[in-house]
Amino acid sequence: MKRVLIMGIASLVLLNMAAGGSLAAAVSADSSSVKFDFETDDAGFTPIYADYPCSEGVEEFYEFQHDYGKVPIDGAGNGIFISGNNHSDDLFMGYVKALGGFSPARTYHFTVSFQLATDVEGGMVGVGGSPGESVTVKCGVTPTEPAALPIEDGGVAYVRLNLDAGRQSNGGRDMVAVGNMAKEENNRPGEYEFKEFTAEFDTAANVLGEVYLVIGTDSAFEATTSYYLDDISVTWEEAAQQSAVTRA
């Protein structure tokens, strides 16, 4: 696996702010869906981490890793991998993808489905929480370009999302909780299995005609969480126009 380089906070912020615009997947006027199966590349999905101290060398201490490659499940293809060690008791990590070509300010009803490969057994006990049930899977479609930025909190600087993703098991305005990391079958210890998730959102495209897909985890388990994402699908249709953006 490829380790995230220690690049300093300024570089990290620039990387996270670049998660969308230039990598937007364009949608044509007559299309209503897009699917990412990752068979040939990572499709421009950008990793993002948040809710950890803003200090030198923290990326290495938290063991941030991300990669593109084979999902370790028989018959599975490639996917995108992410991992981190939750020393802060509240680590968020995931991937961001910009989608472009929508009508600016027009509201669309989005349905997102994806597979997450996890090797975590259910019902386990862990530090701060279980490695399965205490790691919440979240998803969002937002007009705001996601970024992880240094914010002072109680005299200490932390890297925080510029989105409202909620806290741990609770969703927020920009992201909803769709499940957790625990495997549905516990009869194959140490093996990965796919879990399928679906979420729906009513979101208005921004002035550039873009929205941003965000999929990740919010952890209360104070140790390492690792997983793969695969077969991410987004479908949409124009929603009844409203004066404010709403999300399911």
N, C-alpha and C positions, 0 to 999 in steps of 0.2 A: 504494500500500500504506500501511497505517496503522502509524506508528512507535510503539513502546511508549514511553509517557511516562516521563520521569525522575521517579521518585516517592520515592526514598529507600529504604533497605533495610527499615525498619520497615513501610512500606506494601507493599513487594514481598512480604515474608513473609506479611502478612495476605492478600494476593491469592492467593498460592499455597496457603495453608491453606484457602482457600474454594473450592478446585477441585472439591470433591465434593458434600458433604451436601445443600445446598439445591437443587442442580441435578440431583439423582438422577433417572434415568429409571425410573419405577416399572414393575415387571413383575407381571402378574396371576398368580394361583395356577395357572391352566391354560395359561399361555404357556410356551414353551421357547426363544424366540428374540427378538431385536430387531435391526433394521437401521437404519442412519443413512445416507441418501443425499444429505443436505444440499441438497435441491432448494429448500427454502423458508427455511432458516436454518442456523445453525451447531450446532443441536441441543444447545447448552449445553456443548460441549467447551471446556475451559479450557487455554490454553497454559501450559507450565511450562519453565523454564530452570534449569540447575544446572552446577556445576563451573566457576565463574569467581570472580574476586576480589570480595570484599564491600567496595565502596568507592563514593563519590559519583560519579555520572555514568557508571558502568560500563555501564549498559544502552544508552546512546547510543554509547559506544565500541565495544561488541560488535555494534552495529547490529541489535538485536533488533527483529523485525517479525513481526506475525501479522495475518491477514485472513481474510475469508470472501468467496468470489466464484467466478467462472468459472475452471475448470481449462483451461489453454491447450492442449487437445487436441481435434481435430476430432470432433464428436459427443458430447463429454463435457459433463456438467452442472456444477453448482457443487461446491466442496469447501472445505476449510480449509487455509490456507497458513501456513507458518512459515519463518523465516529467521534466521540469526545468523552472526557472524564469529568463528571459533574462535581467539581470541588466546591462550587458556590451554592449548591442545593437548589438551583433554579435555572439550570442551563437550557437554553433554547438552541436547537440546531436544525438545519433543514436546507432546502433548495428553493431557488427563485427562478421564475421564467416569465419574461415579458411577452405578451401577445398584442400585436398591432393590427391596424386596418379596420377598426370599428369606427362608427360615427361618433365624433366628439360629443360628450355630455349626454349621449343617449344611453338609457338603461337597458341592460340585457339580463335575461335569466340564464345563469350558468349552472351546468351540472358537471361536477368533477368526480372522476373515479380513478383509483390507482391501486396498485398492489405494493405492499410493504413486506419484505422478507425479514423475519425475525427468528432468532434461535433461543428465545427466552421462554422458559417454562412458566406456567401460571402457578399461583399460590406460593411463591417463594418469598422468603424474608430477606431483606437487605438493609443496608445502612441508610437511614432516613426514610426509607420506603422500599417497596418491592421493585425488583428490576423489570417486572412486567406490568402489573396494574398501576404502578406509580409513575410510569412514563407515558404521558398522554400524547396521542397523535392528533395533530391539528392541521387544518387546511383553510385557505382563504383565497378570495379573488378580490383585489383591491385596486383602485385607481392610483394609489400612492406608491411611488417607487420604493420598495423596501430597502432600508439601510440600517446598519448597526453603528451607533454613534456614541461617543463618550459623554456621559451625563454625570454630574456630581450628585451624590446621594449621601447625606449625613457626613459631609466632609471627605468622602471617598469617591473617586471616579469609577464608574462602571460603564461597560459597553451595553447599551440598551437598543432595542428595536424602536424605530420611529412609527411602528404600528401598535394598535391595541390588540395583542394576541391573547389577552387574559393572563392568568397566573396558574401554572401547573395544571390541575385537572379542570379548571374553569376556562371557558372560551371568552373572547372579547369582541369588540365591535368589528374588528377586521379579520379575525380567524375564529373558527368554531372547533370544539373538541369532537372528534369522530370515533375515538376508541383508544386503545392502549397497545402496548408492545407484547402482551402475553399471548403465547401460542394457544390456538384452540384445541390442539391435540398435544397431550403430554406423554405420549408413549414412545417418542424418539428423542431422548435427551441429547443435546448438543447439535441436532440437525436443524437446518433452517426450514421454515415453511412460509408460504405466502398467506397474508391476511388481506382481504379486499375491503376498501373503504369508499364511501360515496358521500358527497355533500352538495348542497345547492345554495346559490347566492343570487341576489338581485343587486347588480353593481353597474354604476354608470361609468363609461369610458372617460378618461381624462381628456384634456384639451388637445392632446396629440393623437387621440383615438386609440389609446393603449389601456390595457389592464395588466395586472401582475398576479400570476399564480404563485402561491407560497404553500409548501408542504413541509412539515417538520414535526419535531417532538419537543415537549416541555417537561423537564424531568425533576422529580423529587427524590430519585434514587441517586445517592451520593457516590457513584462509581461510574464505570464505563458503560455506555450504551452505543451499540453499532447496529446498522441496518442497511438494507438496499431498497431502492425504489425502482419500480418497473411498470410498464404498460399504463402510463398516465394518459387519460383521455379527458378532453374538455369539449362539451357541446353547449350551444347557446341558441337563444331566440330572443327577439325583441320583447321586452316586458312592457306592461302598462306604464306609461311615463308618469313619474312622480316628481315632486319638487325636492325630495331628499333621497339619498341613496339608502336602500335597506338591504339587509342580508338575512337569509333564512337562519 
